[in-house]
Amino acid sequence: MDHSHHKGKNYMDNSSSTMPPSHHHPTTSASHSHGGGDGNMMMMPMTFYFGFENVKLLFSGLVINTAGEMAGAFVAVFLLAMFYEGLKIAREGLLRKSQVSIRYNSMPVPGPNGTILIETHKTVGQQMLSFPHLLQTVLHIIQVVISYFLMLIFMTYNGYLCIAVAAGAGTGYFLFSWKKAVVVDITEHCH
Amino acid sequence: MHFVFSDKVMLLFDFWSVHSPAGIALSVLVVLLLAILYEGIKVGKAKLLYHTLSSLHTPASQEHILERERDSVDSDSLLVSRTPLRWLLCHFGQSLVHVIQVVIGYFMMLAVMSYNAWIFLGVVLGSAVGYYLMYPLLGKI
């Protein structure tokens, strides 16, 4: 706590200078204090907290120390989460549009009171060497990377950033899933 | 960092720290219910979406649904223009449910990351029970 405060002050003293030194300084002071025997700097928080001092975000250069930086990070994370939702829905729509060979396998299942429901399964065939499939693969890579980033951001246990992730997901879902069809991917997990 | 069967664990919030066997049992129960709720929300979301679409639509038989799937875009935009307010409310509710689902999903991930084997078993068992209980409900739309 004491060290993080000290570091925050150093950062603010330096903030009037150009960007690269101010970025350089926190990392050196962090490594210095670690060498001094303070293990607290490297410890990750294990419970939720609200704070904007010494929040490490994904990369070594991204350390949040001021309220303004936290606001910027909040907006960035919010947009990232929104983009993630949009990407998921766009991929789904793209897949539906590019399907040329859709087969509907219907099978009757007994309903609640003597009625018979028809359960319909959609089988999708896509050619491996085709532009839509390659596009889907590239988008899938982006989706996986973003979803891991969002997970790691949530793992910082920072209350503001977690709220940004959740609010972004909600807003993205609200904005992009207007035309979502009946088919719902029920097997999706973790997100 | 490895899994341990311990009765001391700190979960998510600083007030949720457990030091006793009774506490860990309670925590596992909470996590289990959370996992069941997560599976339930997934099914509930699908059902809600279905009900929204079918209540806004004319009485839906399966042929209608197939048709709607094929030209979902224009029939949906037709729906939007017909009952905008109701659709907006339903959609807003769905977005809220989605937020809850996302948050619970992340909470479960963080709970597993405590590397407490009891908690981990609670999450897995909860998912199993939730899946077993909730997915049959999906057929009874």
Boltz contact constraints between the chains, C-beta under 6 A:
constraints:
  - contact:
      token1: [A, 46]
      token2: [B, 10]
      max_distance: 6.0
  - contact:
      token1: [A, 47]
      token2: [B, 13]
      max_distance: 6.0
  - contact:
      token1: [A, 47]
      token2: [B, 14]
      max_distance: 6.0
  - contact:
      token1: [A, 48]
      token2: [B, 13]
      max_distance: 6.0
  - contact:
      token1: [A, 112]
      token2: [B, 140]
      max_distance: 6.0
  - contact:
      token1: [A, 118]
      token2: [B, 62]
      max_distance: 6.0
  - contact:
      token1: [A, 154]
      token2: [B, 106]
      max_distance: 6.0
  - contact:
      token1: [A, 166]
      token2: [B, 99]
      max_distance: 6.0
  - contact:
      token1: [A, 166]
      token2: [B, 102]
      max_distance: 6.0
  - contact:
      token1: [A, 166]
      token2: [B, 103]
      max_distance: 6.0
  - contact:
      token1: [A, 169]
      token2: [B, 102]
      max_distance: 6.0
  - contact:
      token1: [A, 170]
      token2: [B, 95]
      max_distance: 6.0
  - contact:
      token1: [A, 170]
      token2: [B, 99]
      max_distance: 6.0
  - contact:
      token1: [A, 173]
      token2: [B, 95]
      max_distance: 6.0
  - contact:
      token1: [A, 173]
      token2: [B, 98]
      max_distance: 6.0
  - contact:
      token1: [A, 174]
      token2: [B, 95]
      max_distance: 6.0
  - contact:
      token1: [A, 179]
      token2: [B, 73]
      max_distance: 6.0
  - contact:
      token1: [A, 179]
      token2: [B, 76]
      max_distance: 6.0
  - contact:
      token1: [A, 181]
      token2: [B, 69]
      max_distance: 6.0
  - contact:
      token1: [A, 181]
      token2: [B, 72]
      max_distance: 6.0
  - contact:
      token1: [A, 182]
      token2: [B, 53]
      max_distance: 6.0
  - contact:
      token1: [A, 182]
      token2: [B, 65]
      max_distance: 6.0
  - contact:
      token1: [A, 184]
      token2: [B, 46]
      max_distance: 6.0
  - contact:
      token1: [A, 186]
      token2: [B, 46]
      max_distance: 6.0
  - contact:
      token1: [A, 190]
      token2: [B, 105]
      max_distance: 6.0
